[in-house]
Amino acid sequence: MAGAFEGRGVIVTGAGSGIGRAAAVAFAAEGARVLVADLDAEGAASTVGAVEESGGTAVAVVGDLGDRAVVDRVARTAVERFGGVDVLVNNAGIMDGMTALADVTDAEWERVLRVNLTAPFLLTRAVLPHMLAAGGGVVVNTASEAGLRGSAAGAAYTASKHGVVGLTKNLAVMYRKQGIRANAIAPGGTATGIAVNADPAAHGPAALGPHFVNLGRLARPEEQAAAILFLASDAASNINGAILPVDDGWAAV
């Protein structure tokens, strides 16, 4: 896909590390101008530096994407710097503690849902008018195996990623006639910096334990990024509302 995104404006959230960083670097290598959005200022700056060292164009916006003011700043910066938003990658996310429903606190529920589901909703809503005015655009969301099954995480994370799947499909149907495509990847285990702070003796981790025997091999962030780029590219022009497992066959078990 050499030069597949030449001149296009791309927003990648959670781009300071892991899958987001790999996607931002890969988009830039294909000619895109990339807005790196992340809560971690140091990580965002590092990704921008990596893009610029390779001759690409990137700008960072730092902040909590659950905050509408930050979301508006991301959308406004992309439009001002790139002239519009051609691709939005809602990738930022956090894990829960593999917590069973009866043990989920209000704070854990609200934090996980805000980062994993509300933030993608807010940012998609913010950029959608710009995409529609331009005649189209692409949204790629990072869902999860936990969006396809009930045995891959705790209650909050599972609910959030099922929500991402529903949001993706609804967006695809609602705006396909206006040139909008929306798809998602559903990663399996991937070597990223996202930590799971779980008590192995708690009910959630103990109940989930046996279901991880068919997890598949650990993916590299670059493998997830490659799937994101494909779904965002013209090669996937007739793919809309799809949830693509990138999990070494875990979804097939």
C-alpha positions as CSV (number, residue, x, y, z in Angstrom):
1,M,0.0,0.0,0.0
2,A,2.9,2.4,-0.8
3,G,1.6,5.9,-0.4
4,A,-1.9,4.7,0.2
5,F,-2.7,7.6,2.5
6,E,-0.7,10.3,0.8
7,G,-1.9,13.7,2.0
8,R,-4.7,12.4,4.2
9,G,-5.5,13.6,7.7
10,V,-5.5,10.8,10.2
11,I,-6.3,10.9,14.0
12,V,-5.1,8.1,16.1
13,T,-6.0,8.0,19.8
14,G,-3.9,6.2,22.4
15,A,-1.0,6.8,20.0
16,G,1.6,7.3,22.6
17,S,2.4,3.5,22.9
18,G,1.3,0.1,21.8
19,I,-1.1,-0.4,18.9
20,G,-1.8,3.3,18.6
21,R,1.9,4.2,18.2
22,A,2.4,1.4,15.7
23,A,-0.6,2.6,13.7
24,A,0.5,6.3,13.8
25,V,3.9,5.4,12.5
26,A,2.5,3.1,9.8
27,F,0.0,5.7,8.6
28,A,2.8,8.3,8.4
29,A,5.0,5.9,6.4
30,E,2.1,5.7,3.8
31,G,2.0,9.5,3.5
32,A,-0.6,10.5,6.0
33,R,-0.4,13.5,8.3
34,V,-1.1,12.1,11.7
35,L,-2.6,13.7,14.9
36,V,-1.3,11.7,17.9
37,A,-3.8,11.9,20.7
38,D,-2.8,10.5,24.1
39,L,-3.1,11.2,27.8
40,D,0.7,10.6,28.2
41,A,2.6,13.7,27.0
42,E,5.9,11.9,26.9
43,G,4.6,9.0,24.9
44,A,2.8,11.3,22.5
45,A,6.0,13.4,21.9
46,S,8.0,10.2,21.4
47,T,5.6,9.0,18.7
48,V,5.6,12.4,17.0
49,G,9.4,12.3,17.1
50,A,9.5,8.8,15.5
51,V,7.2,10.0,12.7
52,E,9.3,13.1,12.0
53,E,12.6,11.3,12.1
54,S,11.2,9.1,9.3
55,G,10.3,12.2,7.3
56,G,6.6,12.2,8.1
57,T,4.2,14.8,9.5
58,A,2.6,14.5,13.0
59,V,1.3,16.7,15.7
60,A,0.4,15.8,19.3
61,V,-2.7,16.7,21.4
62,V,-2.4,15.6,25.0
63,G,-5.4,15.1,27.3
64,D,-8.2,12.9,28.5
65,L,-10.5,12.1,25.6
66,G,-13.3,11.6,28.1
67,D,-13.2,15.4,28.4
68,R,-15.3,17.1,25.7
69,A,-12.9,20.1,25.7
70,V,-10.0,17.8,24.8
71,V,-12.1,16.1,22.2
72,D,-13.0,19.4,20.6
73,R,-9.3,20.4,20.6
74,V,-8.3,17.2,18.9
75,A,-10.9,17.7,16.1
76,R,-10.2,21.4,15.7
77,T,-6.4,20.8,15.6
78,A,-6.7,18.1,12.9
79,V,-9.0,20.4,10.7
80,E,-6.7,23.4,11.2
81,R,-3.4,21.5,10.5
82,F,-4.6,19.0,7.9
83,G,-7.6,20.7,6.3
84,G,-9.9,17.9,7.5
85,V,-10.2,14.4,8.9
86,D,-10.1,11.5,6.5
87,V,-9.5,8.7,9.0
88,L,-10.3,8.5,12.7
89,V,-8.8,5.6,14.7
90,N,-10.4,5.3,18.1
91,N,-7.8,3.1,19.7
92,A,-7.3,4.4,23.3
93,G,-8.5,2.0,25.9
94,I,-7.9,0.7,29.4
95,M,-8.4,-2.7,31.0
96,D,-10.5,-3.5,34.1
97,G,-9.4,-5.8,36.9
98,M,-11.1,-8.8,35.4
99,T,-13.8,-8.0,37.9
100,A,-17.0,-9.9,38.2
101,L,-20.2,-7.9,38.1
102,A,-21.0,-8.1,41.8
103,D,-17.6,-6.8,42.7
104,V,-17.4,-3.9,40.2
105,T,-17.3,-0.5,41.9
106,D,-19.0,2.6,40.5
107,A,-15.5,4.1,40.0
108,E,-14.2,1.2,37.9
109,W,-17.4,1.0,35.8
110,E,-17.5,4.7,35.1
111,R,-13.7,5.0,34.3
112,V,-13.7,2.0,31.9
113,L,-16.8,2.9,30.1
114,R,-15.7,6.6,29.8
115,V,-12.4,5.8,28.3
116,N,-13.4,2.8,26.2
117,L,-16.8,3.8,24.9
118,T,-17.8,7.3,25.7
119,A,-14.5,8.8,24.4
120,P,-14.9,7.1,20.9
121,F,-18.5,8.3,20.8
122,L,-17.5,11.9,21.6
123,L,-14.6,12.0,19.1
124,T,-16.5,10.4,16.3
125,R,-19.4,12.8,16.9
126,A,-16.9,15.7,16.8
127,V,-15.3,14.7,13.5
128,L,-18.3,13.3,11.7
129,P,-19.6,16.7,10.5
130,H,-16.1,17.4,8.8
131,M,-16.2,14.0,7.2
132,L,-19.7,14.5,5.9
133,A,-18.9,17.9,4.5
134,A,-15.9,16.4,2.7
135,G,-18.1,13.7,1.2
136,G,-16.9,10.8,3.3
137,G,-14.4,9.3,5.7
138,V,-13.4,6.2,7.6
139,V,-13.6,5.3,11.2
140,V,-11.7,2.3,12.6
141,N,-12.3,1.4,16.2
142,T,-10.3,-0.9,18.4
143,A,-12.8,-3.4,19.9
144,S,-11.5,-6.6,21.5
145,E,-12.1,-10.3,21.8
146,A,-14.1,-9.1,24.9
147,G,-16.5,-7.5,22.4
148,L,-17.2,-10.9,20.9
149,R,-17.5,-13.1,23.9
150,G,-18.2,-13.0,27.6
151,S,-15.0,-14.8,28.8
152,A,-12.2,-12.5,27.9
153,A,-12.3,-9.8,30.6
154,G,-14.3,-8.4,33.5
155,A,-17.8,-7.0,33.4
156,A,-16.9,-3.4,32.7
157,Y,-14.4,-4.0,30.0
158,T,-16.6,-6.6,28.3
159,A,-19.6,-4.2,28.3
160,S,-17.5,-1.4,27.0
161,K,-16.1,-3.4,24.1
162,H,-19.5,-4.8,23.2
163,G,-20.6,-1.2,23.1
164,V,-17.8,-0.4,20.7
165,V,-18.9,-3.2,18.4
166,G,-22.5,-1.9,18.5
167,L,-21.4,1.7,17.9
168,T,-19.3,0.6,14.9
169,K,-22.1,-1.3,13.3
170,N,-24.7,1.5,13.9
171,L,-22.4,4.1,12.5
172,A,-21.8,2.0,9.4
173,V,-25.5,1.6,8.7
174,M,-26.6,5.2,9.6
175,Y,-24.0,6.9,7.3
176,R,-23.1,4.5,4.6
177,K,-25.1,6.5,2.0
178,Q,-23.1,9.6,3.0
179,G,-19.7,8.0,2.3
180,I,-18.8,7.0,5.8
181,R,-17.3,3.6,6.5
182,A,-16.9,2.2,10.0
183,N,-15.2,-1.0,11.0
184,A,-13.3,-2.3,14.0
185,I,-10.5,-4.7,14.8
186,A,-11.0,-7.2,17.7
187,P,-7.5,-7.8,19.0
188,G,-6.6,-10.9,21.0
189,G,-3.6,-10.8,23.3
190,T,-1.1,-8.2,22.2
191,A,2.2,-7.1,23.5
192,T,1.3,-3.6,24.7
193,G,1.8,-1.6,27.9
194,I,-1.8,-2.0,29.1
195,A,-1.6,-3.7,32.5
196,V,-4.2,-5.9,34.1
197,N,-4.3,-5.3,37.9
198,A,-6.3,-8.3,39.0
199,D,-6.4,-10.3,42.2
200,P,-6.0,-14.0,41.1
201,A,-8.1,-15.1,44.1
202,A,-11.0,-12.9,43.3
203,H,-14.1,-14.4,41.7
204,G,-13.6,-12.8,38.2
205,P,-10.1,-13.9,37.5
206,A,-10.7,-17.3,39.0
207,A,-13.8,-17.9,36.9
208,L,-12.1,-16.6,33.7
209,G,-8.9,-18.6,34.1
210,P,-9.9,-21.8,32.2
211,H,-11.1,-19.8,29.3
212,F,-7.7,-18.4,28.4
213,V,-6.2,-21.7,27.4
214,N,-7.0,-21.0,23.7
215,L,-5.8,-17.4,23.8
216,G,-3.4,-17.9,20.8
217,R,0.0,-16.4,20.5
218,L,0.7,-12.9,21.6
219,A,0.5,-10.4,18.7
220,R,2.9,-7.6,18.0
221,P,1.4,-4.1,17.9
222,E,2.5,-3.8,14.3
223,E,0.2,-6.7,13.3
224,Q,-2.8,-5.0,14.8
225,A,-1.7,-1.7,13.1
226,A,-1.6,-3.5,9.7
227,A,-5.2,-4.6,10.1
228,I,-6.2,-1.0,11.0
229,L,-4.5,0.4,7.9
230,F,-6.2,-2.2,5.7
231,L,-9.6,-1.3,7.0
232,A,-8.9,2.4,6.6
233,S,-7.6,1.9,3.0
234,D,-9.2,2.0,-0.3
235,A,-8.5,-1.7,-0.6
236,A,-11.4,-2.1,1.9
237,S,-13.7,0.2,0.1
238,N,-16.7,-2.2,0.3
239,I,-16.1,-3.3,3.8
240,N,-18.4,-1.5,6.2
241,G,-19.7,-2.5,9.7
242,A,-17.2,-5.4,10.0
243,I,-15.5,-6.5,13.2
244,L,-12.2,-8.2,12.2
245,P,-10.7,-10.5,14.8
246,V,-6.9,-10.2,14.9
247,D,-6.2,-12.9,17.4
248,D,-4.5,-16.0,15.9
249,G,-7.8,-17.8,15.7
250,W,-9.0,-17.3,19.2
251,A,-12.4,-16.1,18.0
252,A,-12.7,-19.4,16.0
253,V,-12.3,-21.6,19.0
